Amino acid sequence: MSDATQHDVPEHKDLPLPDYDHLPVGTLPSRISGLEEADVAHLVSYEKAHGNRLPILQILEKRLHDLQGGAVPRGPQAPSTPEVSTSAADTPQSAQVPGPPINPPSHGTPTNPAQPR
């Protein structure tokens, strides 16, 4: 890759989708539906320079072609990204939340003298 080409590639922090590298392929079309042509072009450049994954490139290039053909971005400008959680309510359960009770073995609790062993 030449230096001139390398300068045209956006950095990960500059991408219009902050979790781009971790998006499931199936959600990509809905995620890019609200992006402008320049944003989709940035994603194409980034993908070609980094992952170069054919299924992803096909989705991005089709959307870019549609936008160049007159399609308009639809949906929110910054699509929601459930894969990236920023609120405390969305974090996994903390250690303070007890798990389910542990049932004693079917033959009784070995430390209980009232139960036969």
VMD Tcl script that draws the C-alpha trace (Angstrom):
set ca {
  {0.00 0.00 0.00}
  {1.46 3.38 -0.93}
  {1.69 6.32 1.47}
  {-0.85 8.30 -0.57}
  {-3.42 5.52 -0.26}
  {-2.70 5.01 3.42}
  {-3.60 8.64 4.21}
  {-7.06 8.18 2.66}
  {-7.94 5.34 5.05}
  {-9.91 6.53 8.09}
  {-8.80 5.44 11.54}
  {-11.10 3.29 13.65}
  {-11.89 6.20 15.99}
  {-13.08 8.26 12.98}
  {-15.60 5.70 11.71}
  {-19.30 6.65 11.70}
  {-20.11 3.41 13.56}
  {-18.00 3.15 16.73}
  {-18.50 -0.62 17.04}
  {-18.04 -1.33 13.33}
  {-15.49 -4.13 13.78}
  {-17.84 -6.05 16.09}
  {-21.14 -5.73 14.23}
  {-22.78 -8.97 13.12}
  {-22.98 -9.09 9.32}
  {-26.76 -9.46 9.46}
  {-27.21 -6.13 11.24}
  {-24.92 -4.13 8.95}
  {-27.54 -3.13 6.33}
  {-29.83 -1.61 8.97}
  {-26.89 0.09 10.70}
  {-25.69 1.84 7.56}
  {-29.15 2.81 6.30}
  {-28.99 6.18 8.09}
  {-25.46 7.06 6.96}
  {-24.56 9.62 4.31}
  {-22.64 8.66 1.17}
  {-19.32 9.99 2.57}
  {-19.72 7.90 5.75}
  {-20.36 4.70 3.79}
  {-17.36 5.52 1.57}
  {-15.24 5.82 4.75}
  {-16.40 2.37 5.84}
  {-15.52 0.91 2.42}
  {-12.02 2.40 2.60}
  {-11.53 1.15 6.15}
  {-12.78 -2.35 5.32}
  {-10.53 -2.66 2.24}
  {-7.49 -1.61 4.29}
  {-8.24 -3.79 7.34}
  {-10.55 -6.81 7.15}
  {-11.22 -6.85 3.39}
  {-14.14 -9.23 4.04}
  {-16.05 -9.90 0.83}
  {-19.57 -10.15 2.36}
  {-19.05 -6.86 4.22}
  {-17.65 -5.12 1.15}
  {-20.60 -6.31 -0.94}
  {-23.08 -4.81 1.54}
  {-21.17 -1.53 1.85}
  {-20.56 -1.14 -1.87}
  {-24.22 -1.88 -2.69}
  {-25.34 0.79 -0.21}
  {-22.77 3.24 -1.57}
  {-24.00 2.54 -5.11}
  {-27.61 3.06 -4.00}
  {-26.74 6.40 -2.35}
  {-24.85 7.52 -5.45}
  {-27.93 6.58 -7.47}
  {-30.17 8.89 -5.45}
  {-31.18 6.85 -2.42}
  {-31.59 8.92 0.71}
  {-30.35 7.96 4.17}
  {-33.21 6.73 6.32}
  {-33.50 6.22 10.03}
  {-31.41 7.85 12.72}
  {-28.12 9.48 11.77}
  {-26.37 7.49 14.51}
  {-28.08 4.07 14.53}
  {-28.48 2.37 17.86}
  {-25.81 -0.20 18.62}
  {-26.96 -2.76 21.16}
  {-23.62 -4.60 20.84}
  {-21.95 -1.66 22.58}
  {-23.31 -0.95 26.03}
  {-22.64 2.37 27.71}
  {-25.20 2.43 30.52}
  {-24.79 0.72 33.87}
  {-28.23 -0.90 33.51}
  {-26.99 -2.89 30.51}
  {-23.96 -4.39 32.23}
  {-23.94 -8.09 33.14}
  {-25.14 -9.06 36.60}
  {-22.76 -8.09 39.34}
  {-21.41 -10.52 41.94}
  {-23.88 -9.04 44.46}
  {-26.83 -10.74 42.77}
  {-27.17 -14.28 44.16}
  {-27.57 -17.19 41.80}
  {-30.25 -19.85 42.10}
  {-30.32 -21.87 45.34}
  {-28.36 -25.08 45.28}
  {-30.58 -28.09 45.86}
  {-29.36 -30.78 48.25}
  {-28.53 -34.16 46.73}
  {-31.45 -36.56 46.26}
  {-30.20 -38.74 49.14}
  {-30.43 -35.87 51.63}
  {-28.03 -33.39 53.15}
  {-25.00 -35.29 54.58}
  {-24.60 -32.81 57.44}
  {-28.21 -33.17 58.66}
  {-28.35 -35.84 61.41}
  {-32.17 -36.11 61.11}
  {-31.93 -37.50 57.60}
  {-30.87 -41.07 56.86}
  {-27.79 -41.56 54.71}
}
mol new
graphics top color blue
foreach p $ca { graphics top sphere $p radius 0.5 }
foreach p [lrange $ca 0 end-1] q [lrange $ca 1 end] { graphics top cylinder $p $q radius 0.2 }
display resetview
